[in-house]
Amino acid sequence: MSTLDHYHAAFQGYEDWVKPLLPEPPSSYLRRQVHATFQVDQVAVANADHIGTDALLWGSDYPHMEGTYPNSREVVVKQFASLQPAQAAAIGGGTAARLFHFEPEVLATPV
């Protein structure tokens, strides 16, 4: 994303090269409008500060064989160990709840 921002800024010096002129750098649109899901991805977790936790969503992909079930809890604990609690909460469900407008009382109800 930093490369996009770099070239967006650099090409402003060339008349008529950048069309349309964006009011914000490209990275702001990517952070706001592009989301990625994963089951096991240490690179995504390691780059959470650069990507932004609002773009990352963890999922177990249950019941598919490539998913993390029945070891989902262990996978999450190990994978999110380097994250701050707020980052882990966002990636582990908060971003999905916000993005898909899940009702907080439904999420708080045990199944």
C-alpha positions in Angstrom: 0.0 0.0 0.0 2.9 2.4 0.7 4.0 1.9 -3.0 0.6 3.0 -4.2 0.8 6.1 -2.0 4.3 6.9 -3.1 3.5 6.8 -6.8 0.2 8.6 -6.3 2.1 11.5 -4.7 5.0 11.4 -7.1 2.8 11.5 -10.2 1.1 14.6 -9.0 4.1 16.5 -10.4 3.2 15.4 -13.9 0.4 17.4 -15.4 -2.6 15.2 -16.3 -1.0 11.9 -15.3 -3.3 11.1 -12.4 -6.9 10.9 -13.3 -9.1 11.1 -11.4 -7.4 13.0 -8.7 -8.2 11.2 -5.5 -8.9 13.3 -2.4 -7.2 10.7 -0.2 -4.2 8.4 -0.8 -4.9 5.0 -2.3 -4.1 3.2 0.9 -7.1 4.9 2.7 -9.5 3.4 0.1 -7.9 0.0 0.4 -8.0 0.1 4.3 -11.7 1.1 4.2 -13.0 -1.0 1.3 -10.9 -4.1 1.0 -11.1 -7.0 3.5 -9.3 -10.3 3.7 -10.2 -13.4 5.6 -7.8 -16.1 6.6 -7.5 -19.2 8.8 -3.8 -19.5 9.3 -1.6 -16.6 8.1 1.3 -15.4 10.2 2.2 -12.9 7.5 -1.2 -11.2 7.8 -0.9 -11.1 11.6 2.7 -9.8 11.5 1.7 -7.0 9.2 -1.5 -6.1 11.1 0.0 -2.7 12.0 0.6 -1.9 8.3 -2.6 -3.4 6.9 -4.9 -2.3 9.7 -7.0 -4.7 11.8 -10.2 -3.3 10.2 -9.2 -5.1 7.0 -8.5 -8.5 8.5 -11.0 -11.1 9.5 -10.2 -14.5 11.0 -12.4 -17.5 10.3 -12.2 -21.2 11.1 -13.7 -22.2 7.7 -15.7 -24.9 9.5 -16.7 -27.5 8.4 -14.2 -27.6 5.5 -11.1 -29.8 5.8 -8.7 -26.9 5.3 -10.2 -25.1 8.2 -8.9 -25.0 11.8 -11.7 -27.1 13.5 -11.3 -28.9 16.0 -8.2 -26.9 16.9 -9.5 -23.4 16.4 -8.8 -22.2 19.9 -5.2 -23.3 19.9 -4.7 -21.8 16.4 -6.1 -18.5 17.5 -4.0 -18.4 20.7 -0.8 -19.2 18.9 -1.5 -17.0 15.9 -2.6 -13.9 17.8 0.0 -14.1 20.6 1.9 -11.1 19.2 -1.2 -8.9 18.9 -2.5 -6.4 21.4 -5.9 -7.6 22.8 -7.8 -4.9 20.9 -6.2 -6.1 17.6 -7.0 -9.7 18.3 -10.6 -8.8 19.2 -11.0 -6.9 16.0 -9.5 -9.6 13.7 -11.2 -12.4 15.7 -14.7 -11.0 15.3 -15.1 -7.3 15.9 -14.4 -6.3 12.3 -16.9 -8.9 11.0 -19.5 -7.7 13.5 -19.1 -4.1 12.3 -18.8 -4.9 8.6 -21.9 -7.2 8.5 -23.9 -5.2 11.1 -24.3 -8.1 13.5 -26.4 -7.3 16.5 -24.3 -7.1 19.7 -26.9 -8.9 21.8 -27.0 -11.8 19.4 -23.2 -12.1 19.5 -23.3 -12.1 23.3 -25.8 -15.0 23.4 -24.1 -18.4 23.8 -25.0 -21.1 21.2 
